Amino acid sequence: MINFLKNFFDKYFYDDEQYAALFILSIGIIILYFLGGIIAPVLVSILIAYILNGLMSFMEEKGNSRILALSVTLFVFSLLYLSIFLFLPFLSRQILLLVSDIPQIYESVNTFLSNQLAGYALQSNQLDEVVINAFSYIPTLFQNALLQLNSGFSAVMNALLYLIIVPFLVFFLLKDRDIFINYAKFILPKKKNLLTKIWNDLNVQLYGYLRGKGLEMIIVTLVTGFVFYFQGVNYSIILAILVGLSVLIPYVGAILVTIPVVLIGLFQWGLDSSFYIFVTSYLIIQALDGNVLMPLLLGREVKLHPVIIITAVLIFGGIWGFWGLLLAIPIATFLRAIMAAWPTREDLIN
């Protein structure tokens, strides 16, 4: 064991810069673990400012003044930010309506399954009991989850802290970008070739992911919302948001969100032709997202395997809840960039 550790450190830690990088990264991980929930608004503000900085830099590269680029960027952010708080009351009402309808949805689905099983010779009293016991937990689970979700949205909508601090931080992070960069340079060691390499790789990967995934979520949510609305689907806003959020977790997200989509469709129409049209339109949206939209927006910029993405979402979501889900992929991308850029003694020799 001692020889293994000695060989490991001899291979990966042969320079003072690597120890400095390890120290900085360790401090960052400790802060995230113990203070991640407290400084979540700061982390979210940094991510938002990082994304908006791409728009700001693009405008500056086109010859626009810094003041104009900053003004346009902040205007775009203000529109998006205010639209969220204007939209939350409608979502909250739909959540409360869905909570009140869950017992009826449960009875409708249970009756449907019982009728379907009645036509098979495999049906038995034991099978009926298993199905009933399994579905008896669904109303309570859905009611608790939706009530917590609704109270979470209401808290966000009513929390003056988030309403003021996030835009405040985003404004100054964009306005005084160079000052904060100088602060970072002051903290970092003079010899920072490794950290620079990590950042360059992270910048390409992270910005590509955030830009592409953000656009994908917005497009999928809007398209799903419009399609479901024109079909007269109950709780179309909730379903559209769930489908949009499902793109965060490849494969598994789409499978999980299909369950409430199908259940609500069955409750509303049964096995009517409208139900099949509804399910078909949903499957078409998922197919277009997975085979056209996602490759077009993301391409190969993010080199994270789906298993790593799912694991990161489970770990950081379990630690920090909603904010963990939001920051899981950026953190995983950051760790991947470190592993890809970290040199070994063999690299030095070669």
C-alpha angles and dihedrals in degrees: 000000000000091000090049092053091045092052091045094054091041089055100043104023110048099124136057090236091063092053090049090050091048091051093050092046092047091052089049093051092048091050092048093049098047101028102025094108093046097047094038092114089054093049092047090048090051091051092048092047090047091055094044090048087068090060091044093050091046091055092047091051088055090061100263120140119258091244092053092046091049092047094050092045093050091046091055091048092049092053092050094044096048092045089060093057092044089052098048097078091058091050092047092054092051091050092053090047092050091049090055091048097048095094090053091046090051093050091047094050092043091052091048093052092046091052091048093049091048090072095058128081090219092072115115139161090258091053091049090050093050092050093047093048092048095050095041089077095052099079093051093046094048094044093051093045094048094044090052090046091050093048089048092054091046090050091051091047093049099037108107089192095067093035092060108023100053096054089040092055094042091052095053094040088057097038096047097033094135092050093055091046089055089049089054092048090051092054095045121081119261091245103060107148091127094048090047091052091049091049094048092053092042092049093057094043099041099043091046091051097044093046095045098040092045092053091044093053093048094047095045092047094049095044092047091046094051094045093048093043094053089047090054094241116175115242090012092161094054093046092047091053092047091051090048093049091047090072088072090073113046117226097345093060092054092048094049095047091049090069098065091038092056094041093052090046091052091047093051102041110005111210092331122137089257089063093054091047089050094049092044092053090049092050090048090054091050092047093049091047095050098040104031115013101042096047090045096051101033105026110165098322095110112054098192120130114231090242090057091047093051092046092050092050092050094047100044093035088055091050101044105013114213094004090049090056089050095049100034098094096043090052092046090049089051092052091047090051089053093051092047095048100039109108127218131211089255089058089054092052093047 
